[in-house]
Amino acid sequence: MSKIILQEDVLTKLIPKKIAKRYNVFPVRMNENNLHVEIENEDICAIRDLKLATGMNIILEKQDKEVIGTKIKKYYEEDNKLDEGYARNLYNDILNEAVSKNASDIHIEPFEQHLIIRLRIDGELNEISKISMDIYQYLSSVIKLEMEMDITEKRLPQDGRTDLNINGHLIDIRASCIPTMHGEKIVLRILNRNTFLRSKEELGFSIEATNKINNIINKKSGILLVTGSTGSGKTTTVYSILNDLKNTNKNIMTIEDPVEYKIEGINQIQVNNKVGLDFGVGLKSILRQDPDIIMIGEIRDVETAKIAVRAAITGHLVISTVHTSDAISSIVRLIDMEIPQYLLNSSLIGVISQKLVRKVCTHCSRDILIKDSRDGDINTKVSVGCKECNGKGYLGRTAIYEVLEIDEDIKKCIREMKEAKEIKEIAQKNGMITFEQSSKNLIENKITTLEECIMVDNLE
């Protein structure tokens, strides 16, 4: 038999239990944007917090303290226990499914009729559940409490995080919530510590690419840039490089927003804009800490770029990321950031640019031969879809990349302000590994498909 929904059941969802008990208040009715609340004595602080929590106009009605207390006990502490327990179980079930499916993000999206839960798996969002909006307030409260967020704040975006052990997996979760028309959308980003830190080979870099990268990072000073769009795996590659370097007798320091993964032996600094600790301020302070290697989470502005260049030309190895689509564009980006050509020539030592492609499912894929009179016949896998890959035809992702080691010819191009197309031609002639080459390698080794590489290339 379905539970009869009373007016009190609806109204008590508007006011968090914490506020109801703190001020001994109870909601009795609502019309338009006015919420009528019972209270023993008028309290300015109660009105303020109730407005913040509900976003409504608060009208106080006098009531005996004991009467209000009885209502709070009945509707907040007894009837709601089942809903709160269900919400907590639902939250745990969502987390377990996300971890088991190697999801990178959980999206919890309130709409007019339903609450939709989606997981981002291998770069694509997949709906896993559609549930009643009745549970939304309880689920959002459970998540906010877990993430150490303010459960009474519903009008402004919030961030939070927590660490969990889920079936033996050490999981870091970063939470973000933002108000929408029907409630707060919550996104949980999942980082599995057990699988996050991987070697360059495990990330998909070939022996040739790995050797080029090692040759770049073995230099005592200069800037190595790792570039790509959001979600292209830049941070994972940077951490892989840092993990290789930490075994050296070096003072390694980072400035990040946020610190994605804690590495023993590396001094990591979290950006905190609220107190004025941004990338520029943090980087200036790091330079006074006698560093050998500096990792900057991202070069976002002119000031950070200029400090990074100065650090590189004064004997430091600097590793950072920028948002550009390919290796050559990174050079143009730094010039656009007002870095003089002579300083860029003295500091830039290499660029890694990358994208992620889906790996074809080994359980259901099949081989085909594509006739191509221009480039020769191409042997490739094609995706099919089965139970193992949830009908997608792909399972997991790997990197395609460009690796550019800056040589004298490239420096000459920078000095002479050559066009990006000409710089790329010279770079390829001098041995730069291109997206096309790394894609071809993955296709030939039956790791991905020609179709997937073409699709990813067209998205840029």
SEBAVO-101374 format. One record per residue (C-alpha): x, y, z; residue in one letter; residue number from 1. Coordinates in pm, 1 decimal. Each point is the difference from the previous one (the first is absolute). Layout:
% residues N
<sero <X,Y,Z>,A,NUM>
...
//
This chain:
% residues 460
<sero <0.0,0.0,0.0>,M,1>
<sero <140.0,340.2,-95.4>,S,2>
<sero <64.3,253.8,273.7>,K,3>
<sero <-246.7,291.8,18.9>,I,4>
<sero <190.6,326.8,-45.8>,I,5>
<sero <-116.4,256.7,255.4>,L,6>
<sero <58.1,376.4,-20.3>,Q,7>
<sero <247.4,-24.2,287.2>,E,8>
<sero <203.3,-260.8,-189.4>,D,9>
<sero <43.5,246.1,-285.9>,V,10>
<sero <65.0,309.8,207.9>,L,11>
<sero <259.6,-159.0,227.8>,T,12>
<sero <213.1,-69.8,-306.5>,K,13>
<sero <38.7,375.3,-42.8>,L,14>
<sero <158.7,59.9,340.5>,I,15>
<sero <303.3,-210.3,98.2>,P,16>
<sero <-29.7,-189.7,327.9>,K,17>
<sero <305.2,183.4,134.8>,K,18>
<sero <-171.3,340.5,-31.6>,I,19>
<sero <-337.2,-126.8,125.9>,A,20>
<sero <161.5,-129.0,319.6>,K,21>
<sero <234.6,297.7,46.8>,R,22>
<sero <-282.1,257.0,2.9>,Y,23>
<sero <-286.3,-233.8,99.8>,N,24>
<sero <-203.4,88.5,-309.2>,V,25>
<sero <-247.8,-199.5,-209.4>,F,26>
<sero <-150.3,76.9,-345.6>,P,27>
<sero <-380.9,-6.7,-8.8>,V,28>
<sero <-107.4,127.4,-341.1>,R,29>
<sero <122.5,160.6,-320.6>,M,30>
<sero <-160.7,234.0,-253.0>,N,31>
<sero <184.0,136.5,-303.7>,E,32>
<sero <343.9,103.3,132.1>,N,33>
<sero <-105.9,28.4,365.2>,N,34>
<sero <79.8,-266.6,256.1>,L,35>
<sero <-189.3,14.3,329.8>,H,36>
<sero <208.4,-127.3,289.5>,V,37>
<sero <-94.4,-59.5,363.3>,E,38>
<sero <237.8,134.0,264.7>,I,39>
<sero <-25.7,83.1,373.5>,E,40>
<sero <157.5,348.3,-16.3>,N,41>
<sero <102.4,219.6,-293.1>,E,42>
<sero <367.5,-55.2,-89.8>,D,43>
<sero <184.1,208.4,-262.5>,I,44>
<sero <270.9,-266.2,-41.0>,C,45>
<sero <-264.0,-267.0,-57.9>,A,46>
<sero <-163.7,210.4,-272.5>,I,47>
<sero <338.6,56.1,-168.0>,R,48>
<sero <100.8,-368.1,-2.9>,D,49>
<sero <-345.9,-116.2,-109.0>,L,50>
<sero <10.7,241.2,-294.6>,K,51>
<sero <345.6,-125.2,-97.9>,L,52>
<sero <-104.8,-364.0,27.5>,A,53>
<sero <-330.0,27.7,-188.9>,T,54>
<sero <38.2,306.7,-222.7>,G,55>
<sero <-352.7,100.8,109.4>,M,56>
<sero <-161.2,280.3,200.2>,N,57>
<sero <-42.0,-111.0,361.1>,I,58>
<sero <-316.2,80.6,195.7>,I,59>
<sero <21.2,-87.6,369.2>,L,60>
<sero <-296.0,-129.7,198.7>,E,61>
<sero <13.6,-24.9,380.1>,K,62>
<sero <-33.0,-349.4,148.4>,Q,63>
<sero <81.7,-170.9,332.3>,D,64>
<sero <353.2,-142.5,23.6>,K,65>
<sero <-125.6,-347.5,98.8>,E,66>
<sero <-242.1,-22.0,-293.2>,V,67>
<sero <275.9,88.4,-246.8>,I,68>
<sero <239.4,-247.2,160.8>,G,69>
<sero <-252.6,-282.5,-33.9>,T,70>
<sero <-46.4,75.0,-371.5>,K,71>
<sero <375.2,11.1,-59.3>,I,72>
<sero <43.7,-336.5,169.9>,K,73>
<sero <-280.2,-156.5,-202.4>,K,74>
<sero <83.1,130.1,-346.1>,Y,75>
<sero <377.8,44.7,17.6>,Y,76>
<sero <117.9,-276.8,228.5>,E,77>
<sero <-245.3,-285.1,-59.5>,E,78>
<sero <-167.2,8.1,-341.8>,D,79>
<sero <310.0,127.5,-176.9>,N,80>
<sero <230.2,-275.1,123.6>,K,81>
<sero <-116.6,-234.8,-276.2>,L,82>
<sero <54.5,262.4,-272.6>,D,83>
<sero <340.6,97.9,135.8>,E,84>
<sero <102.1,-365.8,20.5>,G,85>
<sero <-118.6,-60.5,-355.7>,Y,86>
<sero <190.8,306.5,-123.9>,A,87>
<sero <320.8,-117.9,167.7>,R,88>
<sero <-37.6,-349.8,-147.6>,N,89>
<sero <-68.7,153.0,-341.8>,L,90>
<sero <313.0,217.3,28.5>,Y,91>
<sero <211.6,-305.0,89.3>,N,92>
<sero <-149.5,-203.6,-286.2>,D,93>
<sero <77.0,278.8,-249.9>,I,94>
<sero <360.9,22.2,122.2>,L,95>
<sero <49.1,-376.7,-15.2>,N,96>
<sero <-134.9,-18.5,-355.4>,E,97>
<sero <213.4,295.8,-110.0>,A,98>
<sero <319.1,-155.7,138.8>,V,99>
<sero <-79.3,-345.2,-141.1>,S,100>
<sero <-54.0,150.6,-347.3>,K,101>
<sero <310.5,223.8,19.3>,N,102>
<sero <-210.8,313.8,-36.5>,A,103>
<sero <182.0,332.6,18.9>,S,104>
<sero <-303.4,207.1,104.7>,D,105>
<sero <-345.0,-38.0,153.3>,I,106>
<sero <-269.2,249.8,-109.6>,H,107>
<sero <-303.5,42.0,229.4>,I,108>
<sero <-249.7,217.5,-189.5>,E,109>
<sero <-336.3,122.5,133.9>,P,110>
<sero <-277.2,61.8,-251.8>,F,111>
<sero <-370.9,81.4,38.4>,E,112>
<sero <-122.6,-358.7,27.3>,Q,113>
<sero <307.2,-213.7,66.2>,H,114>
<sero <350.7,-9.0,138.6>,L,115>
<sero <235.3,-140.4,-263.4>,I,116>
<sero <328.9,-172.8,88.2>,I,117>
<sero <264.6,-29.3,-272.3>,R,118>
<sero <356.2,-135.1,-4.9>,L,119>
<sero <277.7,116.5,-231.5>,R,120>
<sero <169.7,-316.1,-124.1>,I,121>
<sero <280.1,16.2,-258.6>,D,122>
<sero <-91.7,362.7,-68.4>,G,123>
<sero <-372.5,-60.3,-61.0>,E,124>
<sero <-293.1,65.5,233.3>,L,125>
<sero <-225.3,-299.1,66.6>,N,126>
<sero <-330.9,18.6,188.8>,E,127>
<sero <-15.9,-266.0,271.7>,I,128>
<sero <-306.7,105.4,198.3>,S,129>
<sero <-306.8,222.2,-2.8>,K,130>
<sero <-163.5,39.2,340.3>,I,131>
<sero <-270.9,202.9,170.4>,S,132>
<sero <77.2,357.4,99.2>,M,133>
<sero <-137.3,-81.5,346.8>,D,134>
<sero <339.6,-139.3,98.8>,I,135>
<sero <201.8,289.8,-143.3>,Y,136>
<sero <25.3,216.1,313.9>,Q,137>
<sero <112.9,-296.2,208.0>,Y,138>
<sero <255.4,-115.6,-257.6>,L,139>
<sero <146.5,349.8,-46.1>,S,140>
<sero <26.5,41.1,378.4>,S,141>
<sero <180.2,-333.9,36.6>,V,142>
<sero <248.1,97.0,-271.6>,I,143>
<sero <59.7,349.9,138.2>,K,144>
<sero <65.4,-135.9,348.1>,L,145>
<sero <244.4,-257.5,-138.9>,E,146>
<sero <181.0,267.1,-201.1>,M,147>
<sero <10.1,247.7,292.9>,E,148>
<sero <-218.8,251.4,-183.7>,M,149>
<sero <-262.4,232.6,148.7>,D,150>
<sero <-334.3,-181.9,-20.2>,I,151>
<sero <-192.3,323.2,65.0>,T,152>
<sero <154.8,182.9,-298.2>,E,153>
<sero <-208.2,-65.2,-311.9>,K,154>
<sero <38.2,325.4,-195.2>,R,155>
<sero <374.2,8.1,-70.9>,L,156>
<sero <240.5,-252.2,-156.8>,P,157>
<sero <206.7,-204.6,244.7>,Q,158>
<sero <300.3,-232.7,-15.6>,D,159>
<sero <98.0,-280.7,233.3>,G,160>
<sero <200.7,-320.2,16.2>,R,161>
<sero <52.4,-319.1,197.0>,T,162>
<sero <207.8,-318.8,2.4>,D,163>
<sero <-163.7,-343.8,11.5>,L,164>
<sero <91.3,-366.8,-6.2>,N,165>
<sero <-243.1,-179.0,-230.3>,I,166>
<sero <51.0,-376.5,-23.9>,N,167>
<sero <372.8,38.4,49.1>,G,168>
<sero <31.1,293.0,-239.8>,H,169>
<sero <134.6,326.6,144.5>,L,170>
<sero <-223.0,263.7,-158.3>,I,171>
<sero <36.0,379.4,-0.1>,D,172>
<sero <-328.6,175.6,-77.1>,I,173>
<sero <-30.3,367.0,-97.7>,R,174>
<sero <-352.9,138.6,16.2>,A,175>
<sero <-151.2,299.5,-174.4>,S,176>
<sero <-359.3,119.9,33.3>,C,177>
<sero <-170.8,284.3,-181.1>,I,178>
<sero <-359.4,129.2,14.8>,P,179>
<sero <-224.6,-81.2,-298.3>,T,180>
<sero <-370.0,59.4,-70.6>,M,181>
<sero <-107.1,-312.0,191.3>,H,182>
<sero <265.9,-24.2,269.2>,G,183>
<sero <373.6,-38.2,31.5>,E,184>
<sero <181.5,-208.4,-257.0>,K,185>
<sero <279.2,-197.2,164.9>,I,186>
<sero <305.2,-139.8,-177.9>,V,187>
<sero <238.1,-236.0,176.0>,L,188>
<sero <342.0,-46.0,-163.1>,R,189>
<sero <156.6,-333.9,86.9>,I,190>
<sero <371.5,-65.7,24.3>,L,191>
<sero <101.5,-358.3,71.7>,N,192>
<sero <339.5,12.5,170.4>,R,193>
<sero <54.2,-371.4,-72.0>,N,194>
<sero <1.1,59.7,-375.9>,T,195>
<sero <81.4,371.5,-42.4>,F,196>
<sero <379.8,-10.0,19.6>,L,197>
<sero <124.8,-185.9,-307.9>,R,198>
<sero <316.2,-15.3,-207.3>,S,199>
<sero <22.6,173.2,-337.2>,K,200>
<sero <-16.7,-339.0,-170.0>,E,201>
<sero <-322.5,-83.5,185.4>,E,202>
<sero <-145.7,332.2,-113.0>,L,203>
<sero <56.1,-101.3,-361.8>,G,204>
<sero <331.6,165.2,-89.2>,F,205>
<sero <220.3,-202.7,-233.9>,S,206>
<sero <364.9,-82.7,72.8>,I,207>
<sero <106.0,272.5,-245.4>,E,208>
<sero <-227.1,258.3,168.1>,A,209>
<sero <114.7,-104.2,347.4>,T,210>
<sero <364.2,40.8,-102.3>,N,211>
<sero <-67.4,348.0,-138.4>,K,212>
<sero <-181.7,103.2,319.4>,I,213>
<sero <281.3,-136.6,216.9>,N,214>
<sero <254.1,192.5,-206.8>,N,215>
<sero <-197.4,321.1,62.7>,I,216>
<sero <-42.3,-44.5,377.2>,I,217>
<sero <363.6,-99.2,48.7>,N,218>
<sero <97.1,358.9,-79.2>,K,219>
<sero <79.4,206.8,309.8>,K,220>
<sero <-207.5,301.6,-97.8>,S,221>
<sero <-271.9,114.4,-236.9>,G,222>
<sero <-376.5,-31.6,-43.4>,I,223>
<sero <-181.9,-315.9,-101.2>,L,224>
<sero <-363.1,63.4,-93.2>,L,225>
<sero <-271.0,-266.6,1.6>,V,226>
<sero <-295.0,120.7,-205.7>,T,227>
<sero <-347.1,-109.0,-98.1>,G,228>
<sero <-366.6,72.5,53.9>,S,229>
<sero <-184.0,-50.2,328.4>,T,230>
<sero <-19.9,-370.2,84.8>,G,231>
<sero <282.4,-100.8,-236.4>,S,232>
<sero <214.6,-155.1,274.3>,G,233>
<sero <256.7,280.5,35.1>,K,234>
<sero <12.8,-20.6,379.1>,T,235>
<sero <44.5,-378.1,-5.0>,T,236>
<sero <298.8,37.6,-233.0>,T,237>
<sero <152.6,274.9,216.2>,V,238>
<sero <-29.2,-216.9,312.7>,Y,239>
<sero <158.8,-292.4,-184.6>,S,240>
<sero <298.6,222.7,-83.8>,I,241>
<sero <21.5,131.0,358.7>,L,242>
<sero <-5.2,-355.6,130.5>,N,243>
<sero <302.8,-79.3,-219.7>,D,244>
<sero <185.0,311.5,117.1>,L,245>
<sero <-65.8,-46.9,372.7>,K,246>
<sero <257.7,-277.2,17.1>,N,247>
<sero <273.0,254.0,-73.3>,T,248>
<sero <175.2,207.0,265.9>,N,249>
<sero <-205.3,305.7,-84.4>,K,250>
<sero <-221.8,246.1,186.6>,N,251>
<sero <-330.3,-30.8,-187.0>,I,252>
<sero <-279.8,248.2,75.2>,M,253>
<sero <-343.7,44.5,-156.1>,T,254>
<sero <-272.2,265.9,0.3>,I,255>
<sero <-336.8,-150.0,-98.4>,E,256>
<sero <-372.3,75.4,-9.9>,D,257>
<sero <-96.3,-245.1,132.2>,P,258>
<sero <264.8,-248.7,112.5>,V,259>
<sero <-125.1,-302.7,-192.4>,E,260>
<sero <223.7,-267.0,152.2>,Y,261>
<sero <234.0,1.0,297.8>,K,262>
<sero <348.6,-131.5,-81.6>,I,263>
<sero <238.3,-88.6,280.9>,E,264>
<sero <326.1,194.5,-27.9>,G,265>
<sero <-145.5,293.1,-196.0>,I,266>
<sero <-96.3,331.0,164.6>,N,267>
<sero <-347.1,84.6,-131.0>,Q,268>
<sero <-175.5,335.5,50.8>,I,269>
<sero <-375.3,50.4,-36.3>,Q,270>
<sero <-117.8,325.7,-159.9>,V,271>
<sero <-227.4,194.3,235.5>,N,272>
<sero <-142.0,307.3,-170.1>,N,273>
<sero <-204.9,92.1,308.6>,K,274>
<sero <317.9,92.8,187.4>,V,275>
<sero <186.2,133.4,-304.4>,G,276>
<sero <208.6,-309.6,-76.1>,L,277>
<sero <-31.0,-22.6,-377.6>,D,278>
<sero <241.9,-149.8,-253.1>,F,279>
<sero <203.7,321.0,-29.4>,G,280>
<sero <41.4,52.6,375.9>,V,281>
<sero <70.0,-368.7,62.1>,G,282>
<sero <257.3,-19.0,-278.2>,L,283>
<sero <189.0,303.3,128.1>,K,284>
<sero <17.1,-160.0,345.1>,S,285>
<sero <111.2,-335.9,-140.0>,I,286>
<sero <297.9,169.1,-165.8>,L,287>
<sero <122.1,99.5,346.5>,R,288>
<sero <-8.9,-364.6,112.2>,Q,289>
<sero <308.4,-110.9,-198.5>,D,290>
<sero <-193.1,-225.1,-242.4>,P,291>
<sero <156.2,-213.2,-273.3>,D,292>
<sero <-324.1,-99.2,-169.1>,I,293>
<sero <-324.5,200.9,1.3>,I,294>
<sero <-338.7,-123.6,-116.1>,M,295>
<sero <-265.9,264.8,-70.5>,I,296>
<sero <-347.5,-150.5,-25.6>,G,297>
<sero <-93.3,229.0,-287.2>,E,298>
<sero <132.0,313.5,-167.4>,I,299>
<sero <-316.7,208.9,-8.7>,R,300>
<sero <119.2,358.2,-24.8>,D,301>
<sero <281.1,226.0,-114.1>,V,302>
<sero <147.8,46.5,348.1>,E,303>
<sero <33.6,-375.3,64.1>,T,304>
<sero <148.2,-53.1,-346.8>,A,305>
<sero <264.2,268.6,52.5>,K,306>
<sero <101.1,-131.3,344.0>,I,307>
<sero <20.2,-354.9,-137.9>,A,308>
<sero <229.5,114.7,-282.0>,V,309>
<sero <225.4,187.9,240.9>,R,310>
<sero <19.7,-308.3,222.3>,A,311>
<sero <96.8,-213.3,-298.6>,A,312>
<sero <282.3,229.5,-119.1>,I,313>
<sero <144.6,23.5,352.0>,T,314>
<sero <73.0,-369.5,33.8>,G,315>
<sero <-331.2,-169.0,84.2>,H,316>
<sero <-184.0,-278.8,-182.3>,L,317>
<sero <-361.4,118.5,-31.6>,V,318>
<sero <-288.9,-228.3,-97.1>,I,319>
<sero <-344.5,142.4,-66.9>,S,320>
<sero <-319.1,-35.0,-203.8>,T,321>
<sero <-182.9,229.3,-240.7>,V,322>
<sero <-324.1,-37.3,-193.0>,H,323>
<sero <95.9,-26.5,-366.9>,T,324>
<sero <-97.2,-251.9,-266.4>,S,325>
<sero <349.9,-95.0,-118.7>,D,326>
<sero <369.5,42.9,73.6>,A,327>
<sero <70.2,286.1,-241.0>,I,328>
<sero <-298.5,200.8,127.7>,S,329>
<sero <166.3,5.2,342.9>,S,330>
<sero <288.6,202.8,-138.8>,I,331>
<sero <-244.7,248.9,-152.7>,V,332>
<sero <-192.1,10.5,330.4>,R,333>
<sero <310.1,101.3,198.1>,L,334>
<sero <82.7,270.7,-254.2>,I,335>
<sero <-359.3,126.4,35.8>,D,336>
<sero <66.6,18.0,375.0>,M,337>
<sero <263.2,264.7,-73.3>,E,338>
<sero <300.2,-226.2,53.8>,I,339>
<sero <284.3,151.0,-208.9>,P,340>
<sero <141.0,-232.6,-264.3>,Q,341>
<sero <349.8,6.9,146.9>,Y,342>
<sero <-130.8,-112.6,341.0>,L,343>
<sero <-214.7,-270.9,-159.4>,L,344>
<sero <303.5,-124.5,-191.3>,N,345>
<sero <202.2,-13.0,321.1>,S,346>
<sero <-265.2,-180.6,203.6>,S,347>
<sero <-222.5,-234.4,-203.0>,L,348>
<sero <150.3,-350.4,-27.6>,I,349>
<sero <-295.1,-217.5,-98.6>,G,350>
<sero <-374.0,-39.0,-53.1>,V,351>
<sero <-224.8,-302.1,45.5>,I,352>
<sero <-348.8,37.4,-143.5>,S,353>
<sero <-258.5,-270.4,48.3>,Q,354>
<sero <-355.5,-118.7,-53.4>,K,355>
<sero <-180.1,-307.1,126.7>,L,356>
<sero <-150.0,-267.7,-225.0>,V,357>
<sero <-212.3,-295.1,104.4>,R,358>
<sero <156.8,-344.3,-11.1>,K,359>
<sero <-194.1,-250.5,-207.3>,V,360>
<sero <-160.8,-280.9,201.9>,C,361>
<sero <211.7,-314.5,-34.9>,T,362>
<sero <-301.7,-223.0,66.7>,H,363>
<sero <-217.4,98.1,-295.6>,C,364>
<sero <205.9,197.7,-255.2>,S,365>
<sero <78.9,-142.7,-341.6>,R,366>
<sero <264.2,63.1,-265.5>,D,367>
<sero <-68.7,158.4,-338.1>,I,368>
<sero <214.0,113.3,-292.4>,L,369>
<sero <-66.4,348.1,-138.8>,I,370>
<sero <112.0,55.4,-359.3>,K,371>
<sero <173.3,335.7,-44.3>,D,372>
<sero <176.2,75.8,-328.8>,S,373>
<sero <160.5,315.2,143.1>,R,374>
<sero <152.3,-122.8,326.4>,D,375>
<sero <-7.1,-374.0,-60.0>,G,376>
<sero <-231.6,-261.9,149.6>,D,377>
<sero <-76.6,39.2,370.9>,I,378>
<sero <-52.8,-291.2,237.3>,N,379>
<sero <-214.6,117.9,290.3>,T,380>
<sero <-233.4,-120.4,268.0>,K,381>
<sero <-366.5,101.3,-3.4>,V,382>
<sero <-216.4,24.5,310.1>,S,383>
<sero <-300.2,-228.0,41.4>,V,384>
<sero <-140.0,12.2,353.7>,G,385>
<sero <-50.9,-266.4,263.1>,C,386>
<sero <-82.1,-53.4,368.5>,K,387>
<sero <359.5,70.0,107.2>,E,388>
<sero <-0.7,350.5,-150.0>,C,389>
<sero <-369.8,73.9,65.1>,N,390>
<sero <-68.2,-7.4,-372.2>,G,391>
<sero <241.0,286.4,-70.9>,K,392>
<sero <265.1,-194.1,-190.2>,G,393>
<sero <270.9,178.6,198.2>,Y,394>
<sero <143.6,-55.8,346.7>,L,395>
<sero <253.6,235.7,162.6>,G,396>
<sero <203.6,281.3,-154.6>,R,397>
<sero <356.7,69.0,-103.8>,T,398>
<sero <196.1,298.0,-130.2>,A,399>
<sero <89.7,120.7,-345.7>,I,400>
<sero <262.8,270.3,14.4>,Y,401>
<sero <256.5,231.9,-148.9>,E,402>
<sero <348.6,22.4,151.1>,V,403>
<sero <211.3,297.0,-105.8>,L,404>
<sero <355.8,43.4,118.6>,E,405>
<sero <114.9,357.8,-57.2>,I,406>
<sero <316.0,8.3,-213.7>,D,407>
<sero <200.3,278.9,-162.4>,E,408>
<sero <-215.7,2.4,-313.5>,D,409>
<sero <-316.7,53.7,205.2>,I,410>
<sero <173.4,272.7,200.9>,K,411>
<sero <92.7,171.3,-324.6>,K,412>
<sero <-365.6,-14.9,-111.0>,C,413>
<sero <-109.5,160.3,326.8>,I,414>
<sero <265.3,266.9,-28.5>,R,415>
<sero <-106.7,80.8,-356.3>,E,416>
<sero <-372.7,-7.5,86.9>,M,417>
<sero <-82.3,-273.3,-250.8>,K,418>
<sero <-360.9,-106.2,-58.0>,E,419>
<sero <-128.6,-303.1,194.9>,A,420>
<sero <-32.3,-203.1,-322.3>,K,421>
<sero <366.3,52.1,-88.2>,E,422>
<sero <114.4,-81.0,355.2>,I,423>
<sero <-199.0,-323.8,-14.1>,K,424>
<sero <155.0,-102.2,-332.9>,E,425>
<sero <350.9,50.3,139.2>,I,426>
<sero <-88.0,-177.3,323.9>,A,427>
<sero <-132.1,-304.5,-188.3>,Q,428>
<sero <309.6,-5.3,-218.5>,K,429>
<sero <214.8,1.8,316.2>,N,430>
<sero <-179.9,-292.8,162.1>,G,431>
<sero <-302.0,134.0,187.0>,M,432>
<sero <-245.3,-279.6,78.8>,I,433>
<sero <-340.7,104.8,-135.4>,T,434>
<sero <-358.8,-91.7,82.7>,F,435>
<sero <-21.4,-175.2,-334.7>,E,436>
<sero <301.2,-219.3,79.1>,Q,437>
<sero <-117.5,-93.6,350.2>,S,438>
<sero <-351.9,-71.1,-131.2>,S,439>
<sero <140.7,-222.8,-273.1>,K,440>
<sero <200.2,-191.3,261.4>,N,441>
<sero <-313.3,-66.0,209.2>,L,442>
<sero <-200.5,-107.9,-305.4>,I,443>
<sero <272.4,-236.6,-123.1>,E,444>
<sero <27.3,-156.9,345.0>,N,445>
<sero <-381.6,-47.1,11.5>,K,446>
<sero <-32.3,216.9,314.5>,I,447>
<sero <-253.8,239.7,-151.5>,T,448>
<sero <-180.5,46.1,-329.0>,T,449>
<sero <44.2,226.2,-300.1>,L,450>
<sero <-354.9,127.6,57.2>,E,451>
<sero <79.8,104.2,359.8>,E,452>
<sero <317.6,186.1,-98.8>,C,453>
<sero <-182.4,187.0,-277.2>,I,454>
<sero <-284.2,94.5,236.2>,M,455>
<sero <237.4,131.9,271.6>,V,456>
<sero <200.0,194.9,-257.9>,D,457>
<sero <-319.7,161.8,-136.1>,N,458>
<sero <-107.4,107.9,350.9>,L,459>
<sero <297.5,237.4,30.7>,E,460>
//
